[in-house]
Amino acid sequence: MKVKAFVETISSRAGQSRVNRRVALAIVFVLTTGLCLPGAHKAQVRKSARPEKKETTKGKTPSKAPKRPARKGPPTDITNAANFVLIEPGEFMMGSENASSVEKPVHLVRITRPFEMGKYEVTQAQWQAVMGNNPSHSRGANLPVEQVSWDDAQEFIKKLNAMNDGYTYRLPTEAEWEYACKTGTGDLDAMAWFRSTSDEIHPVGTNEPNAWGLYDMHENVWEWCQDWFDANYYAQSPNVDPQGPSPGLLRVKRGGGWGSFARDCRSAFRDGIVPDNRGDVLGFRLVRTLR
């Protein structure tokens, strides 16, 4: 209505002059379209050309590892009782029918004697306290010690046994390891650092424990066992406290590592490597029994 009244006013004042009427109409056109108002068009361009605000990742560290609650690291003194869990005797079905031939046949195994197993993989702080060095590639007091061969683990154990604290320390047998690991179904993502949840090694004990209270049995670093490795051992393995085959070329490793696929982190998965092999995914945990 204001524009219509303005047009009528301009027209009446312009009179009958054709020139005046053209000027008046031009003024009306400009005012109603805003085509030549100073700054109007530029303001519209600036507004439309302004880039949209995007989320930035500056200051963030992308990671596929889920956040886990921080836990206090284990005691540096490896012989501290808090570092061990009592594993009671029992029986279980060892192996798997749904995997490769080295896990077959599934057979009944009886563990007749109790033993204490390391609640955690041996840490770098614990190794340093005993051996006076740290061979690990990724450094951190509560990270599992790695870059240790089976032979290196035996030197560590020899020093512990020289303390004469009333226990005999050793690596677990393959049967003891699987018995302690195979505690039923669980959420692998909540219990394991492996290829799908992480791309690096993690401090021990930051995942959920299994039913025995053991941490990191399914990943972080592979764990040496005491036994020699024989792909056909299960076909002739004794059913009571098996100790592994006669001397061979390879030693057993179990549990998978932070770069492993989920299938390699299964409780029944077994593999063997030469005992002097070292790698940034190779570590171990201890077993001890009363003397």
Backbone bond lengths (Angstrom), bond angles and torsions (degrees), N, CA, C in turn:
res aa  C-N    CA-C-N  psi(-1)  N-CA   C-N-CA  omega(-1)  CA-C   N-CA-C  phi
1 M - - - 1.449 - - 1.524 111.25 -
2 K 1.319 116.34 -37.86 1.468 119.72 179.42 1.515 110.50 -65.11
3 V 1.325 116.92 -39.85 1.471 120.98 179.63 1.529 110.23 -65.71
4 K 1.360 117.06 -42.05 1.461 120.52 -179.20 1.516 110.90 -62.98
5 A 1.351 116.84 -43.82 1.469 120.52 179.35 1.517 110.55 -63.74
6 F 1.370 115.71 -39.87 1.456 119.28 -179.84 1.524 110.79 -63.46
7 V 1.348 116.05 -41.57 1.467 120.35 179.71 1.530 110.55 -61.79
8 E 1.353 116.19 -43.52 1.462 119.53 -179.90 1.520 111.05 -63.27
9 T 1.358 116.30 -39.55 1.470 119.97 179.56 1.522 111.27 -63.65
10 I 1.323 117.02 -47.54 1.460 121.74 179.33 1.517 110.86 -60.46
11 S 1.323 115.72 -42.92 1.465 119.91 -177.45 1.522 111.46 -64.35
12 S 1.371 117.02 -42.03 1.465 120.61 -178.33 1.514 111.21 -66.53
13 R 1.334 116.47 -37.09 1.467 120.31 -179.21 1.531 111.10 -74.45
14 A 1.329 115.89 -27.07 1.465 119.01 -178.85 1.514 111.39 -72.48
15 G 1.343 115.94 -20.83 1.460 120.21 179.12 1.514 111.47 68.36
16 Q 1.325 114.22 -149.12 1.452 118.60 -176.47 1.523 112.76 -93.61
17 S 1.345 116.37 -2.51 1.465 118.69 -178.39 1.522 109.98 -63.96
18 R 1.361 113.77 125.45 1.476 117.89 179.84 1.515 110.91 -63.28
19 V 1.333 117.60 -37.83 1.476 121.32 -178.68 1.500 109.85 -65.78
20 N 1.361 114.37 -47.50 1.475 117.42 -179.15 1.520 112.46 -61.10
21 R 1.348 115.86 -38.14 1.460 118.30 179.54 1.523 110.89 -66.70
22 R 1.336 117.30 -37.70 1.473 119.77 177.66 1.521 111.25 -64.11
23 V 1.348 116.33 -41.63 1.474 119.54 178.20 1.515 110.33 -62.87
24 A 1.318 115.54 -42.70 1.467 119.61 -179.09 1.514 111.00 -62.75
25 L 1.335 115.74 -44.47 1.475 118.38 179.76 1.525 111.64 -64.36
26 A 1.336 116.45 -36.68 1.472 120.15 178.14 1.509 110.75 -62.92
27 I 1.351 116.80 -42.17 1.472 120.87 179.20 1.523 110.06 -62.96
28 V 1.344 115.89 -42.90 1.470 119.45 179.02 1.519 111.11 -61.73
29 F 1.322 116.87 -42.01 1.470 121.09 -179.76 1.519 111.85 -61.28
30 V 1.346 114.77 -44.57 1.472 119.51 179.92 1.507 111.07 -62.73
31 L 1.333 116.92 -45.52 1.466 121.12 -176.42 1.515 111.99 -67.78
32 T 1.330 117.46 -34.24 1.469 120.08 -177.04 1.520 112.97 -82.55
33 T 1.331 118.14 -24.21 1.477 120.48 179.83 1.508 112.83 -101.02
34 G 1.333 118.87 -23.05 1.463 121.91 -177.45 1.502 112.81 69.02
35 L 1.355 118.09 18.50 1.452 121.93 -172.22 1.506 113.39 -62.41
36 C 1.349 117.74 -37.94 1.457 119.47 -174.29 1.508 113.25 -117.50
37 L 1.331 117.91 16.33 1.465 118.33 178.21 1.520 109.22 -67.30
38 P 1.318 118.41 132.51 1.469 121.16 -176.78 1.519 111.26 -59.46
39 G 1.356 115.16 125.51 1.468 120.92 174.13 1.504 114.08 85.08
40 A 1.377 118.53 -16.40 1.461 119.24 -175.29 1.515 111.70 -64.97
41 H 1.330 116.94 -48.75 1.461 120.18 -177.60 1.531 111.02 -68.43
42 K 1.338 115.22 -39.92 1.464 119.18 179.65 1.515 111.61 -62.18
43 A 1.320 116.34 -39.09 1.462 119.86 179.85 1.513 110.29 -62.81
44 Q 1.348 116.76 -39.38 1.451 119.46 179.26 1.519 110.79 -65.78
45 V 1.332 117.20 -39.30 1.463 120.75 178.95 1.511 110.87 -64.29
46 R 1.344 115.44 -45.63 1.473 118.38 -179.33 1.520 110.76 -60.28
47 K 1.342 115.52 -39.13 1.457 118.47 -177.64 1.516 111.00 -67.05
48 S 1.319 118.26 -42.36 1.453 120.99 -176.68 1.522 112.21 -75.14
49 A 1.361 117.10 -26.26 1.453 120.33 -178.25 1.521 113.00 -86.00
50 R 1.325 118.13 -8.37 1.467 120.90 -177.58 1.522 109.80 -67.06
51 P 1.347 119.51 124.94 1.475 121.12 -178.22 1.519 111.31 -65.77
52 E 1.337 115.57 145.72 1.444 119.80 177.17 1.521 110.10 -69.00
53 K 1.321 114.93 145.47 1.464 119.95 178.59 1.514 109.06 -71.57
54 K 1.327 116.33 125.53 1.464 121.34 -179.23 1.516 110.10 -112.58
55 E 1.351 114.38 149.33 1.465 119.11 178.35 1.517 108.89 -69.85
56 T 1.301 116.04 134.89 1.458 120.65 179.52 1.515 110.34 -106.10
57 T 1.347 115.81 149.49 1.461 120.78 177.94 1.521 111.15 -102.02
58 K 1.347 115.42 10.05 1.454 118.45 179.59 1.529 110.17 -61.63
59 G 1.309 114.59 130.42 1.462 119.34 179.35 1.512 113.05 89.15
60 K 1.363 117.37 -7.27 1.450 120.84 178.90 1.517 109.44 -102.91
61 T 1.309 116.81 152.88 1.451 121.70 176.83 1.510 108.79 -114.47
62 P 1.333 117.87 99.08 1.452 119.45 -178.68 1.522 110.17 -60.19
63 S 1.291 116.66 138.53 1.455 121.12 179.11 1.509 108.94 -157.82
64 K 1.332 115.64 141.47 1.453 118.95 176.37 1.520 111.20 -88.18
65 A 1.338 117.65 -2.83 1.450 120.32 178.88 1.514 110.73 -77.52
66 P 1.340 118.16 127.31 1.467 119.71 178.20 1.510 111.23 -67.85
67 K 1.341 115.90 153.67 1.454 119.34 178.71 1.521 109.83 -73.55
68 R 1.304 117.02 131.00 1.446 121.86 178.28 1.522 108.93 -121.07
69 P 1.333 118.37 148.22 1.463 119.87 179.40 1.521 111.28 -65.09
70 A 1.327 116.15 138.12 1.458 120.79 -179.78 1.522 109.72 -69.36
71 R 1.318 116.46 139.67 1.454 121.67 177.23 1.518 108.80 -125.34
72 K 1.307 115.70 151.38 1.450 121.07 177.54 1.523 109.11 -67.76
73 G 1.323 116.47 138.83 1.447 120.76 -179.47 1.525 112.03 -68.74
74 P 1.321 116.85 162.22 1.466 120.73 -179.42 1.523 111.28 -70.79
75 P 1.350 117.80 160.06 1.468 120.49 176.64 1.522 111.32 -58.49
76 T 1.322 116.08 140.94 1.464 120.58 179.74 1.517 111.49 -66.11
77 D 1.323 117.02 -32.90 1.463 121.12 176.36 1.528 108.37 -70.87
78 I 1.317 116.60 105.99 1.455 121.62 -174.48 1.517 112.29 -61.88
79 T 1.337 118.39 -24.57 1.463 121.54 -177.99 1.534 112.50 -82.15
80 N 1.320 117.79 -6.15 1.459 121.64 179.52 1.527 110.06 -59.33
81 A 1.347 116.02 134.83 1.465 120.48 -176.93 1.523 112.19 -59.56
82 A 1.336 117.49 -26.37 1.463 121.11 -179.89 1.525 112.22 -65.59
83 N 1.312 117.23 -15.06 1.459 121.29 -179.80 1.525 113.19 -88.13
84 F 1.330 117.56 0.04 1.460 120.37 -174.42 1.524 111.73 -128.91
85 V 1.332 114.87 153.88 1.461 123.36 177.40 1.526 107.70 -125.84
86 L 1.317 117.08 134.16 1.458 121.28 177.46 1.522 110.04 -76.32
87 I 1.319 116.04 125.97 1.468 122.31 176.86 1.526 107.61 -107.37
88 E 1.312 115.89 115.04 1.459 121.20 -177.61 1.532 111.11 -77.26
89 P 1.337 117.89 155.44 1.469 120.66 176.46 1.521 111.60 -61.99
90 G 1.311 116.33 157.94 1.461 121.35 179.29 1.516 110.06 175.44
91 E 1.294 116.00 -169.46 1.461 121.19 178.66 1.519 109.79 -136.63
92 F 1.316 115.92 157.82 1.465 121.02 -179.41 1.513 109.24 -159.25
93 M 1.313 115.76 166.84 1.459 121.65 176.11 1.523 107.86 -92.95
94 M 1.311 115.63 114.83 1.466 121.28 -176.20 1.521 110.06 -93.10
95 G 1.339 115.91 136.89 1.448 121.21 178.47 1.516 112.49 101.82
96 S 1.338 115.72 -173.50 1.463 121.91 -179.32 1.523 109.54 -151.65
97 E 1.327 115.79 138.44 1.467 120.51 177.04 1.519 111.74 -89.24
98 N 1.339 117.22 -5.55 1.455 121.27 -175.45 1.516 112.32 -107.17
99 A 1.317 116.67 30.21 1.460 119.82 -177.13 1.528 109.31 -144.50
100 S 1.315 115.97 -157.86 1.465 120.46 -176.65 1.522 111.65 -72.75
101 S 1.313 116.23 170.02 1.469 122.05 -175.56 1.530 112.72 -65.05
102 V 1.340 118.49 -23.77 1.470 119.67 -178.47 1.524 111.57 -68.95
103 E 1.347 117.70 -14.48 1.460 121.57 178.36 1.530 112.10 -99.57
104 K 1.311 116.82 8.45 1.457 122.08 -177.68 1.532 110.63 -120.24
105 P 1.346 115.67 154.84 1.466 128.34 -2.80 1.530 111.33 -80.92
106 V 1.322 116.43 155.53 1.459 120.62 171.82 1.526 107.85 -66.18
107 H 1.311 117.85 133.40 1.461 120.90 -174.98 1.522 110.74 -145.81
108 L 1.308 115.65 151.31 1.454 122.10 179.94 1.523 109.73 -75.22
109 V 1.337 115.84 132.10 1.471 121.67 177.45 1.530 108.13 -128.04
110 R 1.327 115.11 135.34 1.467 120.90 176.82 1.527 109.56 -110.48
111 I 1.302 115.41 128.04 1.469 122.23 172.26 1.533 105.73 -101.11
112 T 1.304 116.26 113.80 1.470 119.79 -169.76 1.514 114.24 -98.46
113 R 1.326 117.41 -12.36 1.467 119.89 -176.88 1.529 110.10 -124.06
114 P 1.312 117.45 139.58 1.470 119.38 177.43 1.524 110.17 -70.23
115 F 1.312 115.93 155.33 1.464 120.73 174.94 1.517 107.97 -151.37
116 E 1.299 116.29 158.78 1.461 121.28 174.94 1.519 108.57 -102.81
117 M 1.318 115.16 133.86 1.468 120.29 -179.07 1.519 109.43 -117.24
118 G 1.309 116.22 145.85 1.459 120.86 178.08 1.514 111.26 -57.42
119 K 1.323 115.77 126.24 1.464 120.24 178.29 1.524 110.63 -63.86
120 Y 1.330 115.73 -29.22 1.465 122.38 -178.75 1.521 109.64 -129.56
121 E 1.308 115.66 162.09 1.461 120.21 166.34 1.526 107.94 -64.52
122 V 1.319 117.22 147.27 1.467 120.76 -179.79 1.521 108.97 -59.33
123 T 1.330 115.98 129.40 1.463 120.83 -176.64 1.531 111.39 -89.06
124 Q 1.324 113.98 168.35 1.463 119.25 178.18 1.526 111.65 -67.22
125 A 1.339 116.91 -36.26 1.467 119.68 177.56 1.521 110.79 -64.14
126 Q 1.329 117.12 -39.82 1.462 121.06 179.19 1.519 111.36 -68.03
127 W 1.312 116.64 -40.93 1.468 120.49 177.09 1.532 110.40 -63.50
128 Q 1.311 116.32 -45.66 1.463 121.69 -179.48 1.529 111.11 -59.27
129 A 1.332 116.37 -41.17 1.463 120.72 -178.06 1.523 111.73 -63.89
130 V 1.319 117.33 -30.87 1.467 121.35 -177.91 1.525 111.83 -93.18
131 M 1.324 116.91 -43.44 1.469 121.36 -171.13 1.529 113.53 -98.44
132 G 1.335 117.90 -19.08 1.460 120.17 179.59 1.508 114.35 78.48
133 N 1.334 118.21 12.90 1.470 121.53 177.62 1.513 109.00 -149.59
134 N 1.318 115.88 173.55 1.462 121.06 177.84 1.522 108.54 -141.17
135 P 1.328 117.82 104.71 1.468 120.78 -176.82 1.522 114.68 -82.36
136 S 1.325 117.90 -2.00 1.460 122.33 -168.94 1.523 113.10 -65.94
137 H 1.305 115.54 149.41 1.467 122.18 176.51 1.531 110.50 -78.85
138 S 1.327 117.07 -48.14 1.466 122.44 177.23 1.521 107.70 -98.10
139 R 1.328 117.37 119.55 1.458 121.03 -171.66 1.526 112.46 -94.18
140 G 1.337 114.60 141.18 1.460 122.15 176.44 1.513 109.00 171.67
141 A 1.324 117.61 132.05 1.461 121.57 -173.91 1.519 112.78 -55.11
142 N 1.343 117.46 -40.30 1.459 120.88 -176.55 1.527 113.73 -100.75
143 L 1.333 116.14 8.87 1.457 119.22 170.60 1.523 108.37 -77.99
144 P 1.338 118.07 150.56 1.464 118.09 175.59 1.520 110.60 -63.94
145 V 1.304 115.97 141.62 1.463 118.75 174.41 1.527 107.58 -66.91
146 E 1.320 117.04 137.98 1.467 122.20 177.81 1.522 108.49 -137.53
147 Q 1.304 115.22 -176.84 1.463 120.59 -171.65 1.534 110.04 61.64
148 V 1.325 116.05 34.47 1.482 120.37 177.01 1.522 108.56 -119.33
149 S 1.302 115.86 131.00 1.454 121.67 178.48 1.529 110.01 -83.61
150 W 1.319 116.05 173.02 1.472 120.66 173.88 1.524 109.18 -60.53
151 D 1.323 116.19 -40.76 1.473 120.57 179.06 1.526 111.11 -63.43
152 D 1.344 117.42 -39.86 1.465 120.77 177.78 1.536 110.55 -62.62
153 A 1.330 116.00 -41.31 1.464 120.13 179.15 1.532 110.90 -61.48
154 Q 1.318 116.29 -35.72 1.477 119.52 178.45 1.532 111.56 -66.67
155 E 1.322 117.65 -35.23 1.466 120.57 176.41 1.523 110.85 -66.43
156 F 1.308 116.49 -39.92 1.465 121.97 176.37 1.530 109.81 -60.72
157 I 1.325 116.17 -46.80 1.464 121.75 -178.71 1.520 111.18 -65.16
158 K 1.303 116.65 -37.11 1.465 120.63 178.92 1.525 110.95 -60.67
159 K 1.321 116.47 -40.57 1.467 120.37 179.04 1.533 110.94 -67.13
160 L 1.335 116.75 -38.55 1.460 119.27 178.12 1.525 111.04 -64.33
161 N 1.311 116.93 -44.08 1.466 120.00 -178.88 1.525 112.26 -67.08
162 A 1.322 116.47 -24.22 1.466 119.95 177.65 1.531 111.70 -71.59
163 M 1.323 117.73 -13.25 1.463 121.12 178.41 1.525 112.49 -74.44
164 N 1.350 116.20 -20.32 1.466 120.62 178.90 1.530 112.29 51.95
165 D 1.330 114.99 54.63 1.472 118.90 -178.56 1.527 112.80 -94.89
166 G 1.336 116.38 13.06 1.464 120.42 178.61 1.519 114.03 96.53
167 Y 1.342 116.99 -2.54 1.458 121.73 178.97 1.528 110.77 -121.18
168 T 1.322 114.98 154.11 1.458 121.63 169.24 1.521 107.55 -106.88
169 Y 1.323 116.14 122.16 1.462 122.09 -178.47 1.526 109.28 -98.79
170 R 1.325 115.84 145.84 1.463 121.69 179.43 1.517 109.36 -165.14
171 L 1.332 115.66 176.87 1.461 120.69 169.91 1.527 108.69 -83.02
172 P 1.306 118.47 154.58 1.469 119.65 176.31 1.521 111.25 -71.21
173 T 1.329 116.39 148.59 1.458 118.07 168.60 1.522 107.88 -68.96
174 E 1.318 115.34 163.43 1.465 118.91 179.34 1.530 110.74 -61.53
175 A 1.328 116.89 -38.91 1.467 120.38 179.70 1.527 111.01 -66.93
176 E 1.327 117.87 -42.37 1.468 120.66 177.15 1.518 110.94 -61.53
177 W 1.330 115.86 -41.40 1.465 119.56 -178.87 1.531 110.68 -62.46
178 E 1.339 117.30 -48.25 1.468 119.21 -178.05 1.524 111.25 -67.99
179 Y 1.326 117.41 -36.73 1.464 121.03 177.31 1.529 110.44 -60.43
180 A 1.332 116.43 -43.51 1.472 120.64 -179.45 1.523 112.05 -72.47
181 C 1.309 117.53 -25.53 1.463 121.44 -178.71 1.521 112.08 -86.99
182 K 1.325 116.38 -37.41 1.466 120.93 -172.85 1.523 110.22 -83.34
183 T 1.334 116.33 81.98 1.464 121.07 -175.92 1.523 112.74 -110.78
184 G 1.311 117.27 13.89 1.460 120.30 -178.09 1.511 110.86 114.49
185 T 1.322 115.81 -177.41 1.462 120.29 -178.00 1.521 110.22 -75.48
186 G 1.319 115.15 156.82 1.456 121.12 178.69 1.516 110.03 -163.78
187 D 1.309 116.41 172.84 1.458 122.49 179.02 1.518 108.37 -87.71
188 L 1.332 116.53 105.56 1.460 120.68 -176.66 1.518 111.50 -60.08
189 D 1.347 117.83 -38.20 1.460 120.90 -179.44 1.529 111.29 -62.51
190 A 1.328 117.34 -31.12 1.466 120.89 -179.19 1.517 112.18 -85.13
191 M 1.340 116.69 -17.01 1.463 120.56 -175.04 1.517 113.70 -109.56
192 A 1.322 117.51 -6.67 1.464 118.39 -168.00 1.518 113.44 -138.48
193 W 1.336 115.42 144.74 1.458 122.96 165.41 1.524 106.04 -103.95
194 F 1.321 117.22 103.69 1.454 120.79 178.78 1.522 108.27 -139.32
195 R 1.319 117.64 -170.06 1.459 121.41 -169.66 1.528 113.30 -55.07
196 S 1.332 118.29 -34.96 1.454 121.15 -176.50 1.520 113.73 -80.68
197 T 1.329 118.07 -16.33 1.465 120.11 -176.68 1.517 113.66 -117.74
198 S 1.324 118.33 -10.94 1.464 119.03 -177.24 1.517 110.93 -160.90
199 D 1.327 115.53 159.30 1.461 120.75 174.82 1.520 110.89 -125.75
200 E 1.336 116.05 25.32 1.455 120.50 178.47 1.519 110.05 -158.73
201 I 1.316 115.83 166.33 1.451 122.02 177.95 1.527 109.75 -74.06
202 H 1.334 117.25 153.30 1.465 121.93 -176.27 1.526 110.90 -131.06
203 P 1.334 117.51 156.25 1.463 120.22 174.95 1.525 110.81 -56.96
204 V 1.309 116.16 146.63 1.461 120.10 -179.55 1.524 110.23 -65.43
205 G 1.321 116.16 150.43 1.455 121.07 172.61 1.507 116.02 76.55
206 T 1.338 119.05 14.92 1.468 120.23 -179.97 1.521 112.43 -92.16
207 N 1.330 117.46 -5.91 1.454 121.98 174.07 1.527 110.12 -102.46
208 E 1.320 115.70 178.89 1.461 120.13 177.18 1.529 109.97 -75.87
209 P 1.332 118.54 143.24 1.463 120.95 177.55 1.524 111.00 -79.92
210 N 1.336 116.12 166.88 1.465 118.73 173.88 1.530 109.31 -85.22
211 A 1.321 116.80 -171.87 1.466 120.68 -173.83 1.527 113.16 -65.05
212 W 1.323 117.82 -25.34 1.467 121.12 176.07 1.528 111.77 -78.03
213 G 1.329 116.92 -18.76 1.460 120.62 -174.36 1.514 112.85 96.54
214 L 1.337 116.64 19.00 1.470 122.23 179.79 1.526 109.57 -94.99
215 Y 1.320 115.82 136.51 1.460 121.21 -178.46 1.533 111.14 -101.89
216 D 1.328 114.70 147.69 1.474 122.53 169.63 1.524 113.60 62.15
217 M 1.321 117.35 31.53 1.464 119.34 177.70 1.528 111.43 -71.86
218 H 1.308 117.35 -20.58 1.461 120.46 -174.43 1.523 113.58 -102.96
219 E 1.296 120.95 8.38 1.463 118.61 -175.47 1.514 112.68 178.43
220 N 1.308 115.04 -154.72 1.469 127.30 -176.87 1.516 109.98 72.90
221 V 1.342 118.87 -71.60 1.465 120.64 169.81 1.528 108.85 -134.53
222 W 1.327 116.00 150.70 1.453 120.77 171.29 1.531 108.43 -63.66
223 E 1.318 116.06 149.61 1.459 120.62 -176.94 1.525 110.71 -119.74
224 W 1.329 114.77 127.37 1.456 120.59 176.45 1.530 110.40 -66.96
225 C 1.324 116.09 142.91 1.464 122.32 169.76 1.526 108.49 -114.43
226 Q 1.317 116.02 166.72 1.459 120.90 -175.91 1.527 112.51 -72.05
227 D 1.326 117.10 -30.65 1.465 122.06 -168.69 1.525 114.20 -71.69
228 W 1.335 113.70 153.55 1.451 119.93 161.34 1.520 108.26 -72.43
229 F 1.324 116.36 155.05 1.463 120.92 -179.07 1.514 110.23 -100.56
230 D 1.344 115.97 132.52 1.462 123.27 174.30 1.524 106.60 -138.73
231 A 1.313 116.60 119.39 1.467 120.98 -176.90 1.524 112.14 -60.79
232 N 1.341 118.09 -25.14 1.460 121.77 -177.42 1.526 112.78 -106.82
233 Y 1.309 117.57 14.17 1.465 121.06 -173.58 1.523 113.23 -62.08
234 Y 1.316 117.87 -35.29 1.469 120.30 -175.17 1.524 112.40 -62.95
235 A 1.310 117.30 -24.17 1.470 120.58 -179.52 1.522 111.85 -68.71
236 Q 1.353 117.70 -24.62 1.460 120.34 -179.41 1.524 113.22 -126.60
237 S 1.318 117.52 9.76 1.461 121.64 -177.56 1.527 111.12 -64.75
238 P 1.333 117.88 135.83 1.468 119.73 173.27 1.526 110.50 -65.28
239 N 1.301 117.01 155.84 1.450 121.59 -177.18 1.523 113.28 -88.79
240 V 1.316 117.69 -12.15 1.462 121.21 -177.32 1.525 109.62 -116.33
241 D 1.300 116.96 119.35 1.470 123.96 176.49 1.525 113.18 43.30
242 P 1.332 118.26 57.38 1.472 119.82 -179.63 1.525 111.82 -62.17
243 Q 1.319 114.96 139.56 1.466 121.58 -177.53 1.522 113.14 -109.41
244 G 1.322 117.62 4.43 1.456 120.44 179.75 1.515 111.83 95.15
245 P 1.323 116.90 169.79 1.463 121.88 -176.84 1.529 112.28 -75.42
246 S 1.320 114.40 176.60 1.464 120.80 175.20 1.519 109.44 -64.47
247 P 1.339 117.29 167.31 1.469 119.90 -178.19 1.523 112.83 -48.67
248 G 1.315 113.94 142.57 1.458 120.16 -179.62 1.516 110.17 -142.10
249 L 1.311 116.27 -150.20 1.462 121.74 -178.06 1.528 112.77 -106.40
250 L 1.321 116.71 -24.11 1.456 121.12 -173.37 1.524 111.03 -121.00
251 R 1.337 115.50 151.65 1.462 121.55 172.68 1.527 109.12 -108.93
252 V 1.331 115.18 152.08 1.461 120.82 -176.87 1.522 110.82 -74.62
253 K 1.338 115.85 139.60 1.464 121.85 167.90 1.517 107.60 -126.28
254 R 1.329 115.98 145.66 1.466 121.51 -174.80 1.529 111.78 -137.39
255 G 1.346 115.75 158.79 1.455 122.09 165.95 1.508 117.99 99.38
256 G 1.321 118.62 -22.40 1.463 119.35 -177.08 1.520 112.11 80.63
257 G 1.317 115.34 168.66 1.462 121.53 -179.20 1.515 111.31 -131.94
258 W 1.343 115.57 -179.15 1.461 119.63 -175.55 1.531 112.82 -64.74
259 G 1.303 118.76 -18.58 1.460 121.05 177.71 1.513 113.64 -102.54
260 S 1.340 117.43 8.51 1.461 121.48 -174.53 1.523 112.21 -84.97
261 F 1.325 115.08 154.93 1.457 120.58 170.92 1.524 108.88 -76.22
262 A 1.325 115.78 159.47 1.465 120.96 -177.29 1.529 111.73 -57.25
263 R 1.326 117.86 -36.49 1.465 120.32 -177.31 1.531 112.00 -62.98
264 D 1.348 116.35 -28.08 1.462 120.36 179.97 1.517 112.77 -82.11
265 C 1.338 117.02 -9.75 1.466 121.38 -179.43 1.522 112.00 -96.40
266 R 1.329 117.44 4.42 1.459 120.60 179.71 1.533 110.51 -67.78
267 S 1.321 115.76 153.64 1.465 119.99 -178.68 1.522 112.34 -64.59
268 A 1.334 118.12 -28.01 1.461 121.07 -177.14 1.530 113.42 -90.42
269 F 1.335 117.26 -11.29 1.467 119.34 -176.18 1.526 110.57 -66.07
270 R 1.327 116.70 133.54 1.460 120.95 -179.94 1.521 110.27 -135.66
271 D 1.322 114.22 149.29 1.465 120.24 -179.72 1.519 107.44 -154.29
272 G 1.322 116.02 165.07 1.457 120.44 179.12 1.513 111.57 -137.41
273 I 1.335 116.74 143.75 1.462 122.33 176.54 1.527 108.42 -140.82
274 V 1.317 115.87 164.83 1.464 120.04 -178.04 1.533 109.71 -64.58
275 P 1.326 117.52 142.28 1.467 120.45 -172.29 1.520 115.77 -68.07
276 D 1.336 118.34 -13.85 1.465 118.91 177.60 1.530 112.17 -97.74
277 N 1.325 116.71 9.91 1.462 121.66 179.40 1.524 110.25 -71.71
278 R 1.329 115.61 138.10 1.465 121.89 174.29 1.522 108.64 -127.77
279 G 1.322 115.71 146.43 1.458 119.90 178.98 1.515 110.33 -165.02
280 D 1.353 115.70 162.92 1.463 119.04 -177.24 1.517 112.99 -79.53
281 V 1.336 117.23 8.10 1.464 121.30 172.57 1.526 111.01 -122.91
282 L 1.322 117.41 17.45 1.469 122.04 -178.50 1.518 110.62 -114.37
283 G 1.331 116.59 119.74 1.458 122.74 176.37 1.517 109.89 -142.47
284 F 1.329 117.45 -153.95 1.461 119.99 179.58 1.517 110.36 -167.82
285 R 1.341 115.47 165.20 1.462 122.40 169.58 1.523 107.16 -130.82
286 L 1.308 115.44 161.11 1.453 120.93 -173.22 1.518 113.00 -101.01
287 V 1.317 114.11 159.19 1.461 123.81 165.56 1.511 106.43 -124.97
288 R 1.345 116.68 146.08 1.457 118.84 173.39 1.524 109.36 -141.16
289 T 1.327 115.25 150.03 1.456 122.79 177.20 1.528 108.45 -133.59
290 L 1.332 115.06 153.99 1.464 119.64 177.37 1.519 109.62 -66.77
291 R 1.335 115.76 140.82 1.460 119.93 178.47 1.530 110.53 -77.28
